[in-house]
Amino acid sequence: MSQNRPKIVVIDSNSLMHRAYHGLPPMNSADGTPTHAVYGFLSMLLKMLEQEKPDYLLAAFDTHAPTPRHLAYDGYKAKRMATPDDLRPQFPLVKEVLREMGIAVGEKDGFEADDFLGIFSRRGEAAGLEVRLLTGDKDALQLVDEHTTVILMRKGISETQVFDEAAICETYGLRPDQMADLKGLMGDSSDNIPGVPGVGEKTALKLMQQYGSMDEVLAHADEVKGPKLRQNLTEHAELARLSRQLGTIVTDVDAPIAIAIEDCAFDPHTMAGGREIMLRLGLRQIASRLPEGAPGLPKVQAAREEQRMAAVEITESDALQRAIDAMRSAAALAFVCEPADPCYTVSDGQTLWKIVLRVDLLNPGLDRDEADHALAQLLADASIEKRLYDVKAWTHRLDRMGLGLRNARFDAMLAAYLIQPNRTQPSLAQLVEETLGQPCDAAGLFALCAEQAERLKRDDLSLVYDKIEMPLVPVLSDMERTGFLIDRAMLDQLGSEYDASIEALKASIYALAGREFNILSPKQLGELLFEEMGLPAPKKTKTGYSTDAATLESLAGENPIVDKVLEYRQNSKLKSTYIEGLRNAADAQGRVHTQFKQNGTATGRLSSIEPNLQNIPVRSALGREIRRAFIPSEGNVLIDADYSQIELRILAHLAQDESMIEAFRRGYDIHAATAATVAGVDIADVTSEMRSAAKATNFGIVYGISDFGLANQLGISRKDAAAYIRAYNETYPGIARYMKDTVAAARAEGYVLTLFGRRRDLPELKSSNYHTRSFGERVARNAPIQGTAADIIKLAMIRVHEALAAERMRTKLILQVHDELILDAPPDERDAASALLKRCMESVATLDAPLLAEVHAGATWYEAK
C-alpha cells in the first residue's frame, strides 16, 4: 500500500452502534435520554481518528426500507430481534452529533451500511485514495484489496483487528474475493442467510480451500466425502447461490447514491461543533476529547503525542536508579505494573517512565525482582501521593515484600465503581480506553484518576469515596491477611455426615423411582419425572426437559421424589463447595483467606470470593453445621454481632413513619407489632401465622410485593393478600407514601441516593418496556435502603478496626457477612471487645429508629451466632 495516498474511512455505523449498546452499561442524560450507545460509538470514532487521521470520512447507516436482498428472500434478517427500545432513539442522536462535528452521514433506502462500505471503497480507490473500513461485521472482508483495509472491532469497544489481503489469507487460507462464496456455503445465522444445510464454517473453509470457489464446489459435489454432505450440496445448490447473492456487498461505483467523495472531506477543526450537543447529553468525557475549535489534533491525540515525546525508556540498572531519583521529587505518581507485563510504567503526569523487563536473554531489560524492589521503595514513601488501580491488591503486593503501601490516595477501580455501580468490574485497560482513548499505561491512569476525581465531585460522591470506600481498604486488607481458622477434624466429621445423608437420600430416590439412574443428569431426571412419573412437565427444549431449581421447586409437594432430589442436590453442592472447598482453600496453618470485593454488587454491599464465606447456608440443619468448623485462634473466642432488622429501621427512618419508628423505639418485635396493629389485637395474642404474614409483608414491601406474590408466599387467596396489604398501608401510611414518592423522584432525577450519598443511576425507569421499567421501580424502592445498610456496615467495620487499634487490643476483625461482624478475641479481651463492637456498630449512624446490634460469643461460629 502507498503511504502517500490520501485516506478515506467509511464507518459501518449500525454495526458500531449495536456493539456499543451491548458492550456498555446503561447511561442516561439528565432528562433520562439513553446515551450509552452514542457514548461508545463516539469513543470508537475518536480512537480511530487518532490512529488513522483520515482526509475523508463517511458514517454510513441502514434505513428501515427493504433492500433488494429482502425482495430476493423473504427470510432475510427475519430472525433478528427488534431494535431495543432504549437503542432506537440513540440513532438520530448520533447522526445529529456527527453532522455537528462536520462528518458526512450516508443513508439511502434500498442500501445497507455495508453497501456504502462497498461502493465508497471502490469510489475511493478510483479517486486515488487509501480506504479504511471500520466495522464489527466480517462480511466486509470481501472488500479487502490492495488499497482497501478492514478495521474489525473484535471485543467490546476497544479491541480491533486489521485485515489486509495477507491477514485474510493467514486467518482463513482464502483470498478476499472468495469470502462471499464462503458465506454462500455456510450461511449466516445473524442475517438468516440459509447457506447449505449441515455446512458450517469449518466444512465451508475446507471445501473452498480444496476447490477454490463455490461454483467449483457445487460442480464437484459428487466427489465430496460424506454421503449426507454430497446430498446437501447437490439438493441445495440454488440455496447456496441465493445465499451468496444475499451476502455479496454492492460495489457499483455508479450506484444511485448522490454523496461524492468531496462531500466526505474531513477537517478535525470542525469537530468542536459537536461539543454543545455532547454536553447537553451529559457526555462530558467525550466532549473533553474534542479540540477547542482552534487548529490542531483532538485533545486526546495531542496528549498522547506529548506523552510520547516525554517518555523515558529504561533498560539498565543505572538508568533505573536515575529515574527513581527523578520520581522522588514528584508530588504524585501513577503506577501500572502488572506481574505479566513486559514493561512497567510510572508517570507523574508530565513524564512517562517505561521500565522494560527482561523477557529473554537476547533482549535488553531489567530483572523483574530488581524493578519490583526499586518501585516498592517509592510505593512505601509516604511523601508521594499514589494513583493506582485496586489499592487493596497493591497493599498485599507490598506486604509480601515486607513493606507497607503509603499515601495511596486514589483508586481508579473504586472510583469507577462509585460512578457506575451497575457495571461489571471493568479492567483498567477498559476504563482508560473508554474514558480517554489512551493506552493503558501510567500516563493514562494518571489522567483517568484526575477525570474520575472531577466526576466524583460533580456527582457528590466524594464523601462516600473519602469516608467509606477508601478507608475500608486497609480494614479489608487486614481481614484478608488474618483469615479465619478452620477445624480440619470437624470438616472431616461433617464430610462423613454429608456422605451418609447423600447416600440415604440416593436410596430413597431410587426407591421412589423404582430404579437407579443418574440423579444429577438433567436428561435422565427429566425423563423420569415428566415421562415415567407423569408430573406436570415444563416446555421441552432441544436438550430435554428443564430440571433446574426453579422448575423443581414449583413441583414441591407434587411427589415426594421432588423434595428428595432438591435435598440431594443441595447436600451434594454443600459438600463439594464447603467441605471439600474449605479443605482446599485453607493454608498450611489451617486458615482460609477470603477476598472481599468492594465493587462486586450494585447495592454497595461487599461480596466474598475464593472461598465465598457469605453464602454458607443457614436454612438447613446440615448447612448450619458447617459453621462449627470455623473456630478462633488457639485459646481465643469468637465474638459475633448482628444488626437487628437494620433494613426495616432504615426504612422507618427514611419514610418517617411514626408508627414503625415508635415500635422500634419501644423495643418491640417489629413483626409481632406489625401483626398486632394490622389485625387490631394485643401483641400478646399474635400467633406465629400472624407474625409470619407480617414478616413477609415487612420485607416484601421494600421490593414492591404484590397481592399475587404475597398470596403465593403465604399460601392464602389473592383477595386476602390484597386486603392484608391495604391494612398494612393503613397501619404504616408513611411507608406507602415513601415508596410512591421515591419512585417518582427517581423517575424525575434519574437516580436514587443512600443516606450517605451513594448513587444508583436508574435508566430503566425511562424504558418503554414494562418489565424493564418495573425492575427500575423495584430498584428505586430498595436501593436507598439496601445501599444505606451497606454504607452503615462498612462504616462500622472502619470504626471497629480503628477502635481496636486505638485501644491497642489484640482482638482482630476477621469476617463480615451482610449485617454481621465477627471478631477473634483473646479471652481476657472478650468483655471489652464485645462492648466495643456493640458500641461502634450502634453509634455509627443516628437513625430515628435506633440501630441495635445483638452480640454473642462462642468457641465456634455456630455457637457465637
Secondary structure, DSSP 8 states (H G I E B T S, - for coil): --SSS-EEEEEEHHHHHHHHHHHS---B-TTS-B-HHHHHHHHHHHHHHHHH--SEEEEE---SS--HHHHH-TTTTTT-----TTTTTHHHHHHHHHHHTT-EEE--TT--HHHHHHHHHHHHHHTT-EEEEEES-GGGGGG-BTTEEEEEEEETTTEEEEE-HHHHHHHHSS-GGGHHHHHHHH-BTTTTB--STT--HHHHHHHHHHHSSHHHHHHTGGGSSSHHHHHHHHHTHHHHHHHHHHH-----TTSS----GGGGB--GGGGGGGHHHHHHTT-HHHHTTS--SSSS--HHHHHHHHHHHTEEEE-SHHHHHHHHHHHTT-SEEEEE--TT-SEEEEE-SS-EEEEEB--STTS--B-HHHHHHHHHHHHT-TTSEEEES-HHHHHHHHHHTT-----EEEEHHHHHHHH-TTS----HHHHHHHHH---SSHHHHHHHHHHHHHHHHHTT-HHHIIIIIHHHHHHHHHHHHH-EEE-HHHHHHHHHHHHHHHHHHHHHHHHHHTS---TT-HHHHHIIIIIIS-------BTTB----HHHHHHTTTT-HHHHHHHHHHHHHHHIIIIIIHHHHH--TTSEE--EEETTS-TTS--EEESS--S----SSHHHHHGGGGEE-STT-EEEEEEESSHHHHHHHHHHT-HHHHHHHHTT--HHHHHHHHHHTS-GGG--HHHHHHHHHHHHHGGGT--HHHHHHHHT--HHHHHHHHHHHHHH-HHHHHHHHHHHHHHHHHSEEE-TT--EEE-GGGG-SSHHHHHHHHHHHHHHHHHHHHHHHHHHHHHHHHHHHHHTT---EEEEEETTEEEEEE-GGGHHHHHHHHHHHHHHSS--SS---EEEEEESSHHHH-
